[in-house]
């Protein structure tokens, strides 16, 4: 399997773990003992860092798309992908700030990260679903 598809499949898996753990962390923060929230938070942090690394690798494999976008404008390029790229930057920045500088639980930054995460989850699902035929085909072409 080509390197680009290995990265893409890892992104799908890490996206699912990150999204589920983010929602799990939010729900458990209001309805469960702190220990349960803490487990969700650890899983979310680890999967998010791995997702960030895989996301950077994914973007690196598509540098031509981004260079073309910056040089010639959006043109016929996917607006969803462009929006997802911008949201990825915002969610990454807020996540890094939460890890490094702010106690994220019940903070304003944590709430913004959560809201951006909801939007990113929806757009990412659409991005993945649209590309699923190509991803499935990559499994057949081992």
N, CA, C and O atoms as a GROMACS GRO file, in nm:
protein
  568
    1UNK      N    1   0.085  -0.118   0.000
    1UNK     CA    2   0.000   0.000   0.000
    1UNK      C    3   0.090   0.124   0.000
    1UNK      O    4   0.193   0.128   0.068
    2UNK      N    5   0.051   0.224  -0.076
    2UNK     CA    6   0.127   0.348  -0.083
    2UNK      C    7   0.126   0.420   0.053
    2UNK      O    8   0.031   0.411   0.130
    3UNK      N    9   0.237   0.491   0.078
    3UNK     CA   10   0.254   0.564   0.203
    3UNK      C   11   0.137   0.659   0.229
    3UNK      O   12   0.091   0.671   0.343
    4UNK      N   13   0.090   0.726   0.125
    4UNK     CA   14  -0.017   0.824   0.141
    4UNK      C   15  -0.145   0.758   0.195
    4UNK      O   16  -0.217   0.819   0.274
    5UNK      N   17  -0.172   0.634   0.153
    5UNK     CA   18  -0.292   0.565   0.200
    5UNK      C   19  -0.274   0.512   0.342
    5UNK      O   20  -0.370   0.506   0.419
    6UNK      N   21  -0.152   0.473   0.376
    6UNK     CA   22  -0.125   0.430   0.514
    6UNK      C   23  -0.153   0.548   0.608
    6UNK      O   24  -0.218   0.532   0.712
    7UNK      N   25  -0.103   0.665   0.572
    7UNK     CA   26  -0.127   0.786   0.652
    7UNK      C   27  -0.277   0.815   0.658
    7UNK      O   28  -0.329   0.846   0.765
    8UNK      N   29  -0.346   0.805   0.545
    8UNK     CA   30  -0.490   0.833   0.542
    8UNK      C   31  -0.568   0.738   0.632
    8UNK      O   32  -0.658   0.782   0.704
    9UNK      N   33  -0.534   0.610   0.629
    9UNK     CA   34  -0.603   0.513   0.715
    9UNK      C   35  -0.575   0.540   0.862
    9UNK      O   36  -0.665   0.530   0.946
   10UNK      N   37  -0.451   0.575   0.895
   10UNK     CA   38  -0.420   0.611   1.032
   10UNK      C   39  -0.500   0.734   1.076
   10UNK      O   40  -0.546   0.741   1.189
   11UNK      N   41  -0.515   0.829   0.984
   11UNK     CA   42  -0.595   0.948   1.016
   11UNK      C   43  -0.739   0.911   1.046
   11UNK      O   44  -0.799   0.966   1.139
   12UNK      N   45  -0.796   0.821   0.970
   12UNK     CA   46  -0.934   0.779   0.993
   12UNK      C   47  -0.947   0.719   1.133
   12UNK      O   48  -1.036   0.756   1.210
   13UNK      N   49  -0.857   0.626   1.165
   13UNK     CA   50  -0.862   0.561   1.297
   13UNK      C   51  -0.842   0.662   1.409
   13UNK      O   52  -0.917   0.664   1.506
   14UNK      N   53  -0.740   0.746   1.396
   14UNK     CA   54  -0.711   0.846   1.500
   14UNK      C   55  -0.822   0.950   1.511
   14UNK      O   56  -0.852   0.997   1.620
   15UNK      N   57  -0.883   0.986   1.397
   15UNK     CA   58  -0.997   1.078   1.401
   15UNK      C   59  -1.110   1.020   1.484
   15UNK      O   60  -1.166   1.088   1.570
   16UNK      N   61  -1.143   0.893   1.459
   16UNK     CA   62  -1.253   0.829   1.533
   16UNK      C   63  -1.223   0.824   1.683
   16UNK      O   64  -1.310   0.856   1.764
   17UNK      N   65  -1.102   0.785   1.719
   17UNK     CA   66  -1.065   0.779   1.862
   17UNK      C   67  -1.068   0.918   1.923
   17UNK      O   68  -1.118   0.937   2.034
   18UNK      N   69  -1.014   1.016   1.852
   18UNK     CA   70  -1.010   1.152   1.902
   18UNK      C   71  -1.151   1.210   1.920
   18UNK      O   72  -1.181   1.269   2.023
   19UNK      N   73  -1.236   1.193   1.820
   19UNK     CA   74  -1.372   1.247   1.827
   19UNK      C   75  -1.452   1.178   1.939
   19UNK      O   76  -1.516   1.245   2.020
   20UNK      N   77  -1.446   1.046   1.943
   20UNK     CA   78  -1.522   0.973   2.046
   20UNK      C   79  -1.472   1.010   2.186
   20UNK      O   80  -1.553   1.031   2.276
   21UNK      N   81  -1.341   1.017   2.203
   21UNK     CA   82  -1.288   1.051   2.335
   21UNK      C   83  -1.318   1.196   2.373
   21UNK      O   84  -1.338   1.226   2.491
   22UNK      N   85  -1.322   1.286   2.275
   22UNK     CA   86  -1.358   1.424   2.303
   22UNK      C   87  -1.501   1.436   2.352
   22UNK      O   88  -1.529   1.506   2.450
   23UNK      N   89  -1.592   1.368   2.283
   23UNK     CA   90  -1.732   1.370   2.327
   23UNK      C   91  -1.747   1.295   2.460
   23UNK      O   92  -1.824   1.337   2.546
   24UNK      N   93  -1.674   1.185   2.475
   24UNK     CA   94  -1.677   1.110   2.601
   24UNK      C   95  -1.630   1.195   2.718
   24UNK      O   96  -1.687   1.190   2.827
   25UNK      N   97  -1.525   1.272   2.694
   25UNK     CA   98  -1.472   1.360   2.798
   25UNK      C   99  -1.574   1.466   2.834
   25UNK      O  100  -1.593   1.497   2.952
   26UNK      N  101  -1.640   1.522   2.735
   26UNK     CA  102  -1.740   1.626   2.761
   26UNK      C  103  -1.859   1.570   2.840
   26UNK      O  104  -1.903   1.629   2.939
   27UNK      N  105  -1.910   1.456   2.796
   27UNK     CA  106  -2.025   1.395   2.862
   27UNK      C  107  -1.989   1.352   3.004
   27UNK      O  108  -2.065   1.376   3.098
   28UNK      N  109  -1.874   1.287   3.020
   28UNK     CA  110  -1.836   1.237   3.153
   28UNK      C  111  -1.805   1.351   3.250
   28UNK      O  112  -1.811   1.332   3.371
   29UNK      N  113  -1.772   1.468   3.198
   29UNK     CA  114  -1.743   1.582   3.284
   29UNK      C  115  -1.863   1.632   3.360
   29UNK      O  116  -1.850   1.700   3.461
   30UNK      N  117  -1.981   1.599   3.311
   30UNK     CA  118  -2.102   1.645   3.378
   30UNK      C  119  -2.178   1.534   3.449
   30UNK      O  120  -2.266   1.561   3.531
   31UNK      N  121  -2.146   1.407   3.418
   31UNK     CA  122  -2.230   1.297   3.468
   31UNK      C  123  -2.155   1.186   3.540
   31UNK      O  124  -2.218   1.093   3.589
   32UNK      N  125  -2.023   1.193   3.546
   32UNK     CA  126  -1.945   1.080   3.598
   32UNK      C  127  -1.845   1.126   3.702
   32UNK      O  128  -1.818   1.246   3.715
   33UNK      N  129  -1.789   1.031   3.776
   33UNK     CA  130  -1.680   1.066   3.869
   33UNK      C  131  -1.560   1.123   3.793
   33UNK      O  132  -1.542   1.096   3.674
   34UNK      N  133  -1.481   1.201   3.862
   34UNK     CA  134  -1.366   1.266   3.801
   34UNK      C  135  -1.270   1.166   3.737
   34UNK      O  136  -1.209   1.195   3.634
   35UNK      N  137  -1.256   1.049   3.798
   35UNK     CA  138  -1.164   0.948   3.745
   35UNK      C  139  -1.203   0.906   3.603
   35UNK      O  140  -1.116   0.883   3.519
   36UNK      N  141  -1.333   0.895   3.578
   36UNK     CA  142  -1.381   0.857   3.444
   36UNK      C  143  -1.348   0.967   3.345
   36UNK      O  144  -1.300   0.940   3.235
   37UNK      N  145  -1.372   1.092   3.384
   37UNK     CA  146  -1.336   1.206   3.298
   37UNK      C  147  -1.186   1.205   3.269
   37UNK      O  148  -1.144   1.230   3.156
   38UNK      N  149  -1.107   1.175   3.371
   38UNK     CA  150  -0.962   1.176   3.355
   38UNK      C  151  -0.916   1.072   3.252
   38UNK      O  152  -0.826   1.099   3.172
   39UNK      N  153  -0.975   0.954   3.255
   39UNK     CA  154  -0.940   0.850   3.158
   39UNK      C  155  -0.972   0.899   3.016
   39UNK      O  156  -0.890   0.884   2.926
   40UNK      N  157  -1.090   0.957   2.997
   40UNK     CA  158  -1.127   1.012   2.866
   40UNK      C  159  -1.028   1.121   2.824
   40UNK      O  160  -0.988   1.128   2.708
   41UNK      N  161  -0.988   1.205   2.920
   41UNK     CA  162  -0.895   1.315   2.890
   41UNK      C  163  -0.759   1.262   2.846
   41UNK      O  164  -0.699   1.315   2.753
   42UNK      N  165  -0.710   1.158   2.911
   42UNK     CA  166  -0.580   1.100   2.874
   42UNK      C  167  -0.589   1.039   2.734
   42UNK      O  168  -0.501   1.063   2.650
   43UNK      N  169  -0.694   0.961   2.708
   43UNK     CA  170  -0.712   0.900   2.575
   43UNK      C  171  -0.723   1.010   2.469
   43UNK      O  172  -0.662   0.999   2.363
   44UNK      N  173  -0.799   1.114   2.499
   44UNK     CA  174  -0.818   1.224   2.403
   44UNK      C  175  -0.686   1.296   2.376
   44UNK      O  176  -0.655   1.328   2.261
   45UNK      N  177  -0.609   1.321   2.479
   45UNK     CA  178  -0.482   1.392   2.461
   45UNK      C  179  -0.384   1.310   2.378
   45UNK      O  180  -0.323   1.361   2.285
   46UNK      N  181  -0.370   1.183   2.411
   46UNK     CA  182  -0.276   1.097   2.338
   46UNK      C  183  -0.319   1.081   2.193
   46UNK      O  184  -0.238   1.094   2.102
   47UNK      N  185  -0.448   1.052   2.171
   47UNK     CA  186  -0.495   1.033   2.033
   47UNK      C  187  -0.489   1.164   1.955
   47UNK      O  188  -0.463   1.162   1.834
   48UNK      N  189  -0.512   1.276   2.021
   48UNK     CA  190  -0.507   1.406   1.954
   48UNK      C  191  -0.366   1.441   1.910
   48UNK      O  192  -0.346   1.494   1.801
   49UNK      N  193  -0.268   1.413   1.993
   49UNK     CA  194  -0.129   1.440   1.956
   49UNK      C  195  -0.090   1.351   1.838
   49UNK      O  196  -0.026   1.397   1.743
   50UNK      N  197  -0.130   1.224   1.843
   50UNK     CA  198  -0.102   1.134   1.730
   50UNK      C  199  -0.176   1.181   1.605
   50UNK      O  200  -0.121   1.175   1.495
   51UNK      N  201  -0.300   1.229   1.620
   51UNK     CA  202  -0.377   1.281   1.507
   51UNK      C  203  -0.310   1.406   1.449
   51UNK      O  204  -0.306   1.423   1.327
   52UNK      N  205  -0.258   1.492   1.535
   52UNK     CA  206  -0.188   1.612   1.488
   52UNK      C  207  -0.067   1.573   1.405
   52UNK      O  208  -0.044   1.630   1.298
   53UNK      N  209   0.011   1.477   1.453
   53UNK     CA  210   0.129   1.432   1.378
   53UNK      C  211   0.087   1.371   1.244
   53UNK      O  212   0.145   1.403   1.140
   54UNK      N  213  -0.013   1.283   1.247
   54UNK     CA  214  -0.061   1.222   1.122
   54UNK      C  215  -0.121   1.327   1.029
   54UNK      O  216  -0.105   1.318   0.908
   55UNK      N  217  -0.190   1.426   1.086
   55UNK     CA  218  -0.246   1.534   1.005
   55UNK      C  219  -0.138   1.615   0.935
   55UNK      O  220  -0.154   1.651   0.818
   56UNK      N  221  -0.030   1.643   1.005
   56UNK     CA  222   0.081   1.714   0.944
   56UNK      C  223   0.143   1.630   0.833
   56UNK      O  224   0.176   1.682   0.726
   57UNK      N  225   0.158   1.499   0.857
   57UNK     CA  226   0.211   1.411   0.754
   57UNK      C  227   0.116   1.408   0.633
   57UNK      O  228   0.162   1.406   0.518
   58UNK      N  229  -0.014   1.406   0.658
   58UNK     CA  230  -0.115   1.405   0.551
   58UNK      C  231  -0.105   1.533   0.468
   58UNK      O  232  -0.103   1.528   0.345
   59UNK      N  233  -0.098   1.645   0.535
   59UNK     CA  234  -0.085   1.774   0.466
   59UNK      C  235   0.045   1.777   0.385
   59UNK      O  236   0.047   1.829   0.273
   60UNK      N  237   0.150   1.724   0.441
   60UNK     CA  238   0.280   1.720   0.372
   60UNK      C  239   0.270   1.640   0.241
   60UNK      O  240   0.334   1.676   0.142
   61UNK      N  241   0.191   1.532   0.240
   61UNK     CA  242   0.176   1.454   0.118
   61UNK      C  243   0.093   1.527   0.013
   61UNK      O  244   0.094   1.491  -0.105
   62UNK      N  245   0.023   1.630   0.055
   62UNK     CA  246  -0.062   1.708  -0.036
   62UNK      C  247  -0.012   1.851  -0.051
   62UNK      O  248  -0.091   1.941  -0.080
   63UNK      N  249   0.117   1.874  -0.033
   63UNK     CA  250   0.172   2.010  -0.039
   63UNK      C  251   0.145   2.077  -0.173
   63UNK      O  252   0.123   2.198  -0.178
   64UNK      N  253   0.146   2.000  -0.281
   64UNK     CA  254   0.118   2.057  -0.412
   64UNK      C  255  -0.020   2.121  -0.418
   64UNK      O  256  -0.037   2.228  -0.476
   65UNK      N  257  -0.119   2.056  -0.356
   65UNK     CA  258  -0.256   2.109  -0.351
   65UNK      C  259  -0.256   2.243  -0.279
   65UNK      O  260  -0.319   2.339  -0.325
   66UNK      N  261  -0.185   2.251  -0.166
   66UNK     CA  262  -0.182   2.374  -0.088
   66UNK      C  263  -0.105   2.485  -0.159
   66UNK      O  264  -0.148   2.600  -0.159
   67UNK      N  265   0.008   2.451  -0.220
   67UNK     CA  266   0.085   2.551  -0.294
   67UNK      C  267   0.003   2.608  -0.409
   67UNK      O  268   0.001   2.729  -0.431
   68UNK      N  269  -0.065   2.520  -0.481
   68UNK     CA  270  -0.151   2.562  -0.591
   68UNK      C  271  -0.264   2.650  -0.541
   68UNK      O  272  -0.298   2.750  -0.604
   69UNK      N  273  -0.322   2.614  -0.428
   69UNK     CA  274  -0.430   2.691  -0.367
   69UNK      C  275  -0.382   2.831  -0.331
   69UNK      O  276  -0.450   2.929  -0.357
   70UNK      N  277  -0.263   2.840  -0.271
   70UNK     CA  278  -0.211   2.970  -0.230
   70UNK      C  279  -0.170   3.056  -0.350
   70UNK      O  280  -0.187   3.178  -0.346
   71UNK      N  281  -0.118   2.994  -0.454
   71UNK     CA  282  -0.069   3.068  -0.571
   71UNK      C  283  -0.183   3.110  -0.664
   71UNK      O  284  -0.182   3.222  -0.716
   72UNK      N  285  -0.280   3.021  -0.686
   72UNK     CA  286  -0.383   3.046  -0.787
   72UNK      C  287  -0.522   3.068  -0.730
   72UNK      O  288  -0.616   3.094  -0.806
   73UNK      N  289  -0.537   3.057  -0.600
   73UNK     CA  290  -0.670   3.073  -0.540
   73UNK      C  291  -0.744   2.940  -0.537
   73UNK      O  292  -0.695   2.838  -0.585
   74UNK      N  293  -0.862   2.944  -0.479
   74UNK     CA  294  -0.938   2.821  -0.456
   74UNK      C  295  -0.985   2.758  -0.587
   74UNK      O  296  -0.984   2.636  -0.600
   75UNK      N  297  -1.026   2.840  -0.684
   75UNK     CA  298  -1.067   2.787  -0.815
   75UNK      C  299  -1.163   2.670  -0.804
   75UNK      O  300  -1.266   2.681  -0.738
   76UNK      N  301  -1.129   2.559  -0.868
   76UNK     CA  302  -1.212   2.440  -0.865
   76UNK      C  303  -1.179   2.347  -0.749
   76UNK      O  304  -1.234   2.237  -0.741
   77UNK      N  305  -1.092   2.388  -0.662
   77UNK     CA  306  -1.052   2.304  -0.550
   77UNK      C  307  -1.166   2.291  -0.449
   77UNK      O  308  -1.255   2.375  -0.442
   78UNK      N  309  -1.160   2.184  -0.371
   78UNK     CA  310  -1.264   2.157  -0.272
   78UNK      C  311  -1.265   2.263  -0.163
   78UNK      O  312  -1.167   2.282  -0.091
   79UNK      N  313  -1.377   2.332  -0.153
   79UNK     CA  314  -1.392   2.431  -0.047
   79UNK      C  315  -1.402   2.364   0.090
   79UNK      O  316  -1.358   2.419   0.191
   80UNK      N  317  -1.458   2.244   0.093
   80UNK     CA  318  -1.467   2.170   0.218
   80UNK      C  319  -1.327   2.139   0.270
   80UNK      O  320  -1.301   2.154   0.390
   81UNK      N  321  -1.237   2.096   0.182
   81UNK     CA  322  -1.100   2.067   0.223
   81UNK      C  323  -1.032   2.194   0.272
   81UNK      O  324  -0.958   2.190   0.370
   82UNK      N  325  -1.054   2.305   0.206
   82UNK     CA  326  -0.995   2.432   0.248
   82UNK      C  327  -1.047   2.472   0.386
   82UNK      O  328  -0.969   2.512   0.472
   83UNK      N  329  -1.178   2.461   0.407
   83UNK     CA  330  -1.237   2.495   0.537
   83UNK      C  331  -1.184   2.400   0.644
   83UNK      O  332  -1.151   2.444   0.755
   84UNK      N  333  -1.177   2.272   0.612
   84UNK     CA  334  -1.126   2.173   0.707
   84UNK      C  335  -0.981   2.205   0.746
   84UNK      O  336  -0.942   2.189   0.862
   85UNK      N  337  -0.902   2.250   0.651
   85UNK     CA  338  -0.763   2.287   0.678
   85UNK      C  339  -0.755   2.403   0.777
   85UNK      O  340  -0.673   2.401   0.868
   86UNK      N  341  -0.839   2.503   0.758
   86UNK     CA  342  -0.840   2.618   0.848
   86UNK      C  343  -0.888   2.576   0.988
   86UNK      O  344  -0.830   2.616   1.088
   87UNK      N  345  -0.993   2.495   0.993
   87UNK     CA  346  -1.044   2.448   1.122
   87UNK      C  347  -0.938   2.364   1.193
   87UNK      O  348  -0.922   2.372   1.314
   88UNK      N  349  -0.865   2.282   1.116
   88UNK     CA  350  -0.757   2.200   1.174
   88UNK      C  351  -0.655   2.288   1.243
   88UNK      O  352  -0.605   2.254   1.351
   89UNK      N  353  -0.623   2.400   1.183
   89UNK     CA  354  -0.527   2.494   1.244
   89UNK      C  355  -0.582   2.546   1.376
   89UNK      O  356  -0.512   2.547   1.477
   90UNK      N  357  -0.710   2.591   1.375
   90UNK     CA  358  -0.769   2.646   1.497
   90UNK      C  359  -0.780   2.541   1.608
   90UNK      O  360  -0.749   2.570   1.723
   91UNK      N  361  -0.824   2.421   1.574
   91UNK     CA  362  -0.840   2.320   1.678
   91UNK      C  363  -0.705   2.276   1.732
   91UNK      O  364  -0.692   2.243   1.850
   92UNK      N  365  -0.604   2.274   1.644
   92UNK     CA  366  -0.469   2.238   1.689
   92UNK      C  367  -0.415   2.344   1.784
   92UNK      O  368  -0.358   2.311   1.888
   93UNK      N  369  -0.432   2.470   1.749
   93UNK     CA  370  -0.382   2.579   1.834
   93UNK      C  371  -0.452   2.579   1.969
   93UNK      O  372  -0.387   2.589   2.073
   94UNK      N  373  -0.585   2.566   1.969
   94UNK     CA  374  -0.657   2.566   2.098
   94UNK      C  375  -0.619   2.443   2.180
   94UNK      O  376  -0.606   2.452   2.302
   95UNK      N  377  -0.601   2.328   2.115
   95UNK     CA  378  -0.561   2.207   2.187
   95UNK      C  379  -0.423   2.221   2.249
   95UNK      O  380  -0.402   2.181   2.363
   96UNK      N  381  -0.329   2.276   2.173
   96UNK     CA  382  -0.193   2.296   2.226
   96UNK      C  383  -0.196   2.394   2.343
   96UNK      O  384  -0.128   2.372   2.443
   97UNK      N  385  -0.273   2.500   2.330
   97UNK     CA  386  -0.285   2.596   2.441
   97UNK      C  387  -0.341   2.527   2.564
   97UNK      O  388  -0.295   2.551   2.675
   98UNK      N  389  -0.441   2.441   2.546
   98UNK     CA  390  -0.500   2.370   2.660
   98UNK      C  391  -0.400   2.276   2.726
   98UNK      O  392  -0.398   2.263   2.848
   99UNK      N  393  -0.316   2.212   2.645
   99UNK     CA  394  -0.217   2.120   2.702
   99UNK      C  395  -0.105   2.195   2.772
   99UNK      O  396  -0.062   2.156   2.881
  100UNK      N  397  -0.059   2.303   2.711
  100UNK     CA  398   0.062   2.371   2.758
  100UNK      C  399   0.034   2.480   2.861
  100UNK      O  400   0.108   2.494   2.959
  101UNK      N  401  -0.073   2.557   2.841
  101UNK     CA  402  -0.085   2.681   2.918
  101UNK      C  403  -0.208   2.692   3.008
  101UNK      O  404  -0.206   2.770   3.104
  102UNK      N  405  -0.313   2.618   2.980
  102UNK     CA  406  -0.438   2.642   3.052
  102UNK      C  407  -0.491   2.511   3.108
  102UNK      O  408  -0.485   2.407   3.043
  103UNK      N  409  -0.543   2.518   3.230
  103UNK     CA  410  -0.616   2.403   3.283
  103UNK      C  411  -0.748   2.399   3.207
  103UNK      O  412  -0.838   2.478   3.234
  104UNK      N  413  -0.759   2.307   3.113
  104UNK     CA  414  -0.867   2.306   3.016
  104UNK      C  415  -1.006   2.280   3.071
  104UNK      O  416  -1.104   2.328   3.014
  105UNK      N  417  -1.015   2.206   3.180
  105UNK     CA  418  -1.148   2.171   3.232
  105UNK      C  419  -1.224   2.297   3.270
  105UNK      O  420  -1.178   2.377   3.352
  106UNK      N  421  -1.339   2.314   3.211
  106UNK     CA  422  -1.431   2.426   3.239
  106UNK      C  423  -1.374   2.563   3.207
  106UNK      O  424  -1.421   2.663   3.261
  107UNK      N  425  -1.273   2.570   3.121
  107UNK     CA  426  -1.219   2.700   3.082
  107UNK      C  427  -1.287   2.749   2.956
  107UNK      O  428  -1.347   2.671   2.882
  108UNK      N  429  -1.278   2.878   2.932
  108UNK     CA  430  -1.333   2.935   2.809
  108UNK      C  431  -1.265   2.877   2.686
  108UNK      O  432  -1.331   2.850   2.586
  109UNK      N  433  -1.133   2.857   2.693
  109UNK     CA  434  -1.059   2.799   2.582
  109UNK      C  435  -1.104   2.655   2.558
  109UNK      O  436  -1.116   2.611   2.444
  110UNK      N  437  -1.128   2.582   2.667
  110UNK     CA  438  -1.176   2.444   2.654
  110UNK      C  439  -1.310   2.438   2.584
  110UNK      O  440  -1.335   2.348   2.504
  111UNK      N  441  -1.397   2.534   2.615
  111UNK     CA  442  -1.529   2.538   2.551
  111UNK      C  443  -1.516   2.572   2.402
  111UNK      O  444  -1.587   2.515   2.319
  112UNK      N  445  -1.426   2.664   2.369
  112UNK     CA  446  -1.403   2.695   2.226
  112UNK      C  447  -1.347   2.574   2.153
  112UNK      O  448  -1.387   2.546   2.040
  113UNK      N  449  -1.255   2.504   2.218
  113UNK     CA  450  -1.197   2.384   2.157
  113UNK      C  451  -1.307   2.280   2.132
  113UNK      O  452  -1.310   2.217   2.027
  114UNK      N  453  -1.395   2.265   2.226
  114UNK     CA  454  -1.506   2.170   2.212
  114UNK      C  455  -1.599   2.211   2.097
  114UNK      O  456  -1.637   2.127   2.015
  115UNK      N  457  -1.634   2.338   2.091
  115UNK     CA  458  -1.723   2.385   1.984
  115UNK      C  459  -1.659   2.367   1.846
  115UNK      O  460  -1.724   2.320   1.752
  116UNK      N  461  -1.531   2.404   1.835
  116UNK     CA  462  -1.460   2.385   1.708
  116UNK      C  463  -1.452   2.236   1.676
  116UNK      O  464  -1.461   2.196   1.560
  117UNK      N  465  -1.434   2.155   1.780
  117UNK     CA  466  -1.428   2.010   1.761
  117UNK      C  467  -1.557   1.952   1.704
  117UNK      O  468  -1.552   1.861   1.621
  118UNK      N  469  -1.670   2.005   1.746
  118UNK     CA  470  -1.799   1.959   1.692
  118UNK      C  471  -1.806   1.991   1.542
  118UNK      O  472  -1.844   1.905   1.462
  119UNK      N  473  -1.769   2.113   1.506
  119UNK     CA  474  -1.770   2.152   1.365
  119UNK      C  475  -1.672   2.067   1.285
  119UNK      O  476  -1.704   2.018   1.177
  120UNK      N  477  -1.551   2.049   1.340
  120UNK     CA  478  -1.451   1.970   1.270
  120UNK      C  479  -1.496   1.825   1.252
  120UNK      O  480  -1.471   1.764   1.148
  121UNK      N  481  -1.562   1.770   1.352
  121UNK     CA  482  -1.612   1.632   1.343
  121UNK      C  483  -1.709   1.617   1.226
  121UNK      O  484  -1.698   1.524   1.147
  122UNK      N  485  -1.803   1.709   1.216
  122UNK     CA  486  -1.900   1.703   1.106
  122UNK      C  487  -1.835   1.716   0.969
  122UNK      O  488  -1.863   1.638   0.878
  123UNK      N  489  -1.748   1.814   0.954
  123UNK     CA  490  -1.683   1.837   0.825
  123UNK      C  491  -1.587   1.722   0.793
  123UNK      O  492  -1.578   1.679   0.678
  124UNK      N  493  -1.516   1.672   0.893
  124UNK     CA  494  -1.425   1.560   0.872
  124UNK      C  495  -1.499   1.435   0.826
  124UNK      O  496  -1.453   1.363   0.738
  125UNK      N  497  -1.614   1.409   0.886
  125UNK     CA  498  -1.694   1.293   0.844
  125UNK      C  499  -1.730   1.304   0.696
  125UNK      O  500  -1.721   1.206   0.622
  126UNK      N  501  -1.772   1.422   0.654
  126UNK     CA  502  -1.803   1.443   0.513
  126UNK      C  503  -1.680   1.424   0.424
  126UNK      O  504  -1.689   1.364   0.317
  127UNK      N  505  -1.566   1.474   0.470
  127UNK     CA  506  -1.440   1.461   0.397
  127UNK      C  507  -1.402   1.313   0.382
  127UNK      O  508  -1.360   1.270   0.275
  128UNK      N  509  -1.417   1.238   0.491
  128UNK     CA  510  -1.383   1.095   0.489
  128UNK      C  511  -1.481   1.017   0.402
  128UNK      O  512  -1.439   0.935   0.320
  129UNK      N  513  -1.609   1.041   0.418
  129UNK     CA  514  -1.711   0.968   0.342
  129UNK      C  515  -1.692   0.989   0.192
  129UNK      O  516  -1.704   0.895   0.114
  130UNK      N  517  -1.662   1.113   0.152
  130UNK     CA  518  -1.642   1.142   0.010
  130UNK      C  519  -1.524   1.063  -0.046
  130UNK      O  520  -1.525   1.024  -0.163
  131UNK      N  521  -1.422   1.041   0.036
  131UNK     CA  522  -1.301   0.975  -0.010
  131UNK      C  523  -1.297   0.825   0.022
  131UNK      O  524  -1.200   0.758  -0.011
  132UNK      N  525  -1.402   0.773   0.084
  132UNK     CA  526  -1.403   0.633   0.124
  132UNK      C  527  -1.388   0.536   0.006
  132UNK      O  528  -1.319   0.436   0.021
  133UNK      N  529  -1.448   0.561  -0.110
  133UNK     CA  530  -1.424   0.468  -0.222
  133UNK      C  531  -1.275   0.456  -0.259
  133UNK      O  532  -1.227   0.347  -0.290
  134UNK      N  533  -1.204   0.568  -0.256
  134UNK     CA  534  -1.060   0.566  -0.287
  134UNK      C  535  -0.984   0.491  -0.177
  134UNK      O  536  -0.892   0.414  -0.206
  135UNK      N  537  -1.024   0.514  -0.052
  135UNK     CA  538  -0.957   0.445   0.059
  135UNK      C  539  -0.982   0.295   0.052
  135UNK      O  540  -0.890   0.216   0.074
  136UNK      N  541  -1.105   0.255   0.022
  136UNK     CA  542  -1.136   0.111   0.010
  136UNK      C  543  -1.056   0.049  -0.103
  136UNK      O  544  -1.005  -0.063  -0.090
  137UNK      N  545  -1.045   0.121  -0.212
  137UNK     CA  546  -0.969   0.070  -0.327
  137UNK      C  547  -0.820   0.053  -0.289
  137UNK      O  548  -0.753  -0.036  -0.341
  138UNK      N  549  -0.770   0.138  -0.199
  138UNK     CA  550  -0.630   0.125  -0.158
  138UNK      C  551  -0.605  -0.006  -0.083
  138UNK      O  552  -0.493  -0.058  -0.085
  139UNK      N  553  -0.707  -0.059  -0.018
  139UNK     CA  554  -0.692  -0.187   0.051
  139UNK      C  555  -0.680  -0.303  -0.047
  139UNK      O  556  -0.610  -0.400  -0.020
  140UNK      N  557  -0.748  -0.291  -0.159
  140UNK     CA  558  -0.744  -0.396  -0.261
  140UNK      C  559  -0.612  -0.395  -0.336
  140UNK      O  560  -0.570  -0.497  -0.391
  141UNK      N  561  -0.546  -0.279  -0.339
  141UNK     CA  562  -0.420  -0.265  -0.415
  141UNK      C  563  -0.299  -0.273  -0.321
  141UNK      O  564  -0.211  -0.187  -0.325
  142UNK      N  565  -0.294  -0.376  -0.238
  142UNK     CA  566  -0.184  -0.389  -0.142
  142UNK      C  567  -0.056  -0.406  -0.211
  142UNK      O  568   0.047  -0.419  -0.146
   0.00000   0.00000   0.00000
